[in-house]
Amino acid sequence: METFSKDKVVIIAGPCAIESRKQLLEVAESVQKAGVKFLRGGAYKPRTSPYSFQGLEEEGLKYIAEAGVKFGLKTVTEVVDPELATLVADHVDVLQVGARNMDNYALLKKIGKVTAENHKMVLLKRGFASTIEEWLLASEYITSAGNPNVILCERGIRTFETATRFTLDLNAVPLIKKLSSHPIIVDTCHSTGHADMVIPMSRAAIAAGADGIMVEVHPNPKKALCDGAQSLTSSELLDLIEELKPIAAALGKEVS
């Protein structure tokens, strides 16, 4: 996989949900200025409550495609339905499978089939109640359909602890390194649920050997329609990158 390599720490950053063209372009500009190569943003947002913001859907896909071209960024968004896989693949560089859909085998097979020819990257989040073995087997639904370019994303698991949103399982990082050839990144926003914990846990993830970090960035987290409490500002994204650089360097890597 060209973008991920042993000497790089890849950052994926952007809003949890695409709320408007203006919001996304503003974030994309700050992401590009920070030196980040990947822009994330949810066009389809599966939410626990049916009354929560569900995303701009196809309109959001057009905005993220536009932002990617305008700022020279690779783009990442989630696929929630097998019937949407082709549409999403037409608009972004990386197709994300969220934690709720890790064991949606029809979706995994469809994404693997849709991306088999062009080998677009597929980011597979670990289900919040899934074992490492179940996660790796889920990845094989994609690879067996013809696309070997899977990125695994640890995003926290559900335990008895409720002080944080989930419990970040950093054991997964060295274990995946031992069991799989796929790169592994860590989502330090969903796993903690608190913006002030994102930088410390990102430092820990990189020190543990993760190939990258996925974080949420919003121009005004207090007014975000989705997951504002765990979102960084553009200034905090710069702080994150500066704090990761010496840790990456100590491991012979550079932040990309």
C-alpha positions in Angstrom: 0.0 0.0 0.0 1.8 3.1 -1.2 0.6 5.7 1.3 1.3 3.6 4.4 4.9 2.5 5.1 7.1 1.5 8.0 8.8 4.9 8.1 5.6 7.1 8.2 2.9 8.0 10.7 -0.2 8.9 8.7 -2.7 11.4 10.1 -6.4 11.3 9.0 -8.3 14.4 10.1 -11.6 16.1 9.5 -15.1 16.6 10.9 -17.1 13.7 12.2 -20.0 14.8 9.9 -20.1 17.0 6.9 -22.5 19.7 7.9 -22.1 22.1 5.0 -19.9 22.9 2.0 -18.5 25.9 3.9 -17.7 23.9 7.1 -15.9 21.2 5.1 -13.9 23.5 3.0 -12.8 25.4 6.1 -11.6 22.2 7.8 -10.0 20.9 4.6 -7.9 24.1 4.3 -6.7 23.8 7.9 -5.9 20.1 7.4 -3.9 20.9 4.3 -2.0 23.7 6.0 -1.2 21.4 8.9 0.6 19.0 6.4 -2.0 16.3 6.7 -2.6 14.2 3.6 -6.0 12.6 4.4 -9.4 14.4 4.9 -12.2 12.5 6.6 -15.8 13.5 6.8 -19.1 11.6 7.3 -21.7 12.0 4.5 -23.8 9.1 5.9 -24.0 9.1 9.7 -25.4 6.0 11.4 -26.5 7.3 14.8 -27.8 5.6 17.9 -30.8 7.9 18.0 -32.9 8.2 14.9 -33.6 11.8 15.8 -29.9 12.8 15.6 -28.3 14.4 12.5 -27.9 11.6 9.9 -25.6 13.4 7.5 -26.0 15.2 4.1 -25.7 11.9 2.2 -25.0 12.3 -1.5 -24.7 16.1 -1.2 -22.0 15.5 1.4 -20.1 13.1 -1.0 -20.0 15.9 -3.6 -18.5 18.3 -1.0 -15.8 15.9 0.1 -14.9 15.1 -3.5 -14.6 18.8 -4.2 -12.5 19.5 -1.1 -10.1 16.7 -1.9 -9.5 18.1 -5.4 -9.3 21.7 -4.2 -6.7 21.0 -1.4 -4.9 18.0 -2.9 -6.1 15.6 -0.1 -7.0 12.0 -0.2 -10.6 11.6 1.1 -12.2 9.1 3.5 -15.9 8.6 4.2 -18.1 5.8 5.6 -20.2 3.4 3.6 -23.3 2.2 5.6 -25.3 0.2 3.0 -24.2 -2.2 0.3 -26.3 -0.4 -2.2 -24.3 2.8 -1.7 -20.8 1.2 -2.1 -20.4 2.0 -5.8 -21.7 5.6 -5.3 -19.3 6.2 -2.4 -16.3 4.6 -4.3 -17.0 7.1 -7.2 -16.4 10.0 -4.8 -13.6 9.2 -2.3 -10.2 7.5 -2.1 -10.8 5.5 1.0 -14.1 3.6 1.9 -14.6 3.3 5.7 -16.6 0.6 7.4 -17.7 1.8 10.8 -17.8 -0.2 14.0 -21.5 -0.8 13.8 -21.0 -2.5 10.4 -17.8 -4.5 11.0 -19.8 -7.7 11.0 -22.2 -6.6 8.2 -20.8 -9.3 5.8 -23.0 -8.3 2.9 -21.5 -4.8 3.1 -17.9 -6.1 3.4 -18.3 -8.4 0.4 -19.8 -5.7 -1.7 -17.0 -3.2 -0.8 -14.4 -5.8 -1.6 -16.0 -6.5 -4.9 -16.5 -2.8 -5.8 -12.9 -2.0 -5.0 -11.3 -5.2 -6.4 -10.3 -3.7 -9.7 -8.9 -0.3 -8.5 -7.7 -1.5 -5.1 -9.0 1.6 -3.3 -8.1 1.5 0.4 -10.8 0.2 2.8 -10.6 1.4 6.4 -12.2 -1.2 8.7 -13.0 -0.1 12.2 -13.1 -2.7 15.0 -16.6 -3.4 16.3 -17.0 -2.1 19.9 -17.8 -5.6 21.1 -15.5 -7.6 18.7 -12.5 -9.7 19.5 -9.3 -9.3 17.5 -10.0 -12.6 15.8 -13.4 -11.5 14.7 -12.0 -8.2 13.4 -9.3 -10.0 11.3 -11.9 -12.4 9.9 -14.1 -9.5 9.0 -11.1 -8.1 7.0 -10.9 -11.3 5.1 -14.4 -10.7 3.6 -12.9 -7.7 1.9 -9.6 -9.3 0.8 -11.2 -12.5 -0.4 -13.5 -10.4 -2.6 -10.4 -9.2 -4.4 -9.0 -6.1 -2.5 -6.0 -6.6 -0.3 -5.7 -2.9 0.7 -7.3 -2.9 4.1 -6.4 -0.5 6.9 -7.4 -1.7 10.4 -8.7 0.9 12.8 -8.8 0.4 16.6 -11.5 2.7 18.0 -12.1 1.5 21.5 -14.2 -1.3 22.9 -17.1 -1.4 25.3 -16.1 -2.5 28.9 -17.6 -1.9 32.4 -15.8 1.5 32.5 -18.0 4.5 31.6 -15.8 7.4 32.5 -14.6 7.5 28.9 -16.7 6.8 25.8 -15.0 3.5 25.2 -11.9 1.8 26.4 -9.0 2.2 24.0 -7.4 -1.2 23.5 -3.8 -0.4 22.7 -2.9 -4.1 23.1 -4.4 -4.4 19.7 -1.6 -2.4 18.0 1.3 -4.7 18.7 -0.9 -7.8 18.4 -2.1 -6.8 14.9 1.5 -6.1 14.0 2.2 -9.7 14.9 -0.9 -11.3 13.3 -1.5 -9.2 10.2 0.3 -7.4 7.4 -2.4 -4.7 7.2 -1.5 -1.3 8.6 -3.2 -0.3 11.8 -4.3 3.1 12.9 -6.0 4.3 16.0 -9.1 6.5 16.3 -8.3 8.5 19.5 -11.5 10.6 19.4 -14.2 7.9 19.4 -12.3 5.8 21.9 -11.9 8.6 24.5 -14.9 10.8 23.9 -13.0 13.8 25.4 -11.0 16.2 23.3 -8.5 16.8 26.1 -7.6 13.1 26.0 -7.0 12.9 22.3 -3.4 14.1 22.3 -2.2 12.0 25.2 -3.7 8.8 23.8 -2.4 9.6 20.3 1.1 9.9 21.7 0.6 6.5 23.3 -0.8 4.9 20.1 2.2 6.0 18.1 4.6 4.9 20.8 2.9 1.5 20.7 3.7 1.2 17.0 0.5 2.4 15.2 0.9 3.4 11.6 -1.4 6.4 12.0 -4.0 8.3 13.9 -7.6 9.3 13.0 -8.9 12.4 14.6 -11.9 14.7 14.3 -11.5 18.4 13.6 -14.2 21.0 13.6 -14.1 24.8 13.2 -16.2 25.2 16.3 -16.6 22.0 18.3 -19.2 23.5 20.6 -21.6 23.9 17.7 -20.8 20.6 16.0 -23.9 18.6 15.0 -22.1 15.4 15.8 -19.4 14.5 18.4 -18.3 18.0 19.3 -17.0 17.0 22.7 -14.3 14.8 21.2 -13.4 17.1 18.3 -10.2 19.1 18.1 -9.9 22.7 16.8 -7.5 23.5 13.9 -5.1 24.9 16.5 -5.2 21.7 18.5 -4.6 19.6 15.4 -1.3 21.5 15.0 -0.5 20.8 18.6 -1.2 17.1 18.1 1.2 16.9 15.1 4.0 18.7 16.9 3.7 16.4 19.9 3.7 13.3 17.7 6.9 14.3 15.7 9.5 13.5 18.4 7.8 10.2 19.2 7.7 9.2 15.5 11.3 10.3 15.1 12.4 8.1 18.0 10.9 5.2 16.2 12.6 6.1 12.9 9.4 7.5 11.4 8.1 10.9 10.2 4.6 12.3 10.6 2.9 12.5 7.2 
